[in-house]
Amino acid sequence: MKEEDVDWLIYHIIAQKGEVTADDLADVSGLDAAAVTTSLDRLDRYFLIDRTSGKIRILSVGEALIKCQAKNDGTLPYIIENGVIKARKSGYDRK
């Protein structure tokens, strides 16, 4: 199965279930734990899911945009780390 097909499958299972664990995803999808983890890493990297305290959920469009901006915009005075909004350390670039 191609990576994008695995990601599509995992994403849709999460969307249907609401909030799941990686073990739930492996059971429902029939994929091994390594394939599920690799897919979750990709989905997380593209700001499509949130993984907090072992639970996985889909990010809303607004959450995805804010998370992406917080990670990539060095001019913002805050960062989002492990689901927590934190003040960026002093010295950030204020353009």
C-alpha positions in Angstrom: 0.0 0.0 0.0 1.4 3.5 -0.9 2.1 5.9 1.9 -0.7 8.3 0.9 -3.2 5.4 0.9 -2.1 4.5 4.4 -2.3 8.1 5.6 -5.8 8.5 4.0 -7.0 5.3 5.8 -5.5 6.4 9.1 -6.9 9.9 8.8 -10.4 8.7 8.0 -10.4 6.2 10.9 -9.5 9.0 13.3 -12.2 11.2 11.8 -14.8 8.5 12.3 -13.7 7.6 15.8 -13.2 11.2 17.1 -10.3 10.4 19.4 -8.2 7.2 19.3 -5.0 5.6 20.4 -2.3 4.2 18.1 -3.2 0.7 19.2 -6.9 1.4 18.2 -5.7 2.5 14.8 -3.6 -0.6 14.3 -6.5 -2.8 15.3 -9.1 -1.1 13.1 -6.8 -0.6 10.1 -5.2 -4.0 10.2 -1.8 -2.4 9.8 1.2 -3.1 12.0 2.2 -0.6 14.7 5.2 0.6 12.8 3.2 1.6 9.7 0.6 3.4 11.9 3.3 5.3 13.8 5.0 6.3 10.5 1.7 7.5 9.1 0.9 9.4 12.3 4.3 11.1 12.1 3.5 12.3 8.6 0.0 13.5 9.5 1.4 15.3 12.5 4.1 16.9 10.4 1.5 18.3 8.0 -0.6 19.7 10.8 -3.6 17.4 10.3 -3.7 15.7 13.7 -2.9 16.3 17.3 -1.2 13.7 19.6 -1.6 14.5 23.2 -1.3 12.1 26.2 -1.5 9.0 23.9 -4.7 10.2 22.3 -5.0 11.2 18.6 -7.5 13.5 17.1 -8.1 15.5 13.9 -7.2 19.2 14.0 -9.8 21.7 12.8 -8.8 24.0 10.0 -8.3 26.9 12.4 -6.1 24.8 14.7 -4.0 23.6 11.8 -3.4 27.1 10.6 -2.5 28.4 14.0 -0.2 25.5 14.7 1.5 25.9 11.3 2.0 29.6 11.8 3.3 29.2 15.3 5.8 26.7 14.1 7.0 28.5 11.0 6.6 32.3 11.8 9.6 33.4 13.8 7.9 36.8 14.4 5.2 35.5 16.7 5.6 36.0 20.4 4.4 32.5 21.2 4.9 28.9 20.3 2.7 25.8 20.7 4.5 22.9 22.3 2.8 19.6 23.2 -0.6 21.3 23.0 0.4 24.2 25.3 0.8 27.8 24.2 4.0 29.3 25.6 5.7 32.6 25.3 8.6 32.5 22.9 12.0 33.1 24.5 13.1 36.7 24.2 15.1 37.7 21.2 12.6 36.6 18.6 12.6 38.6 15.3 10.0 41.4 15.4 9.8 42.4 11.7 
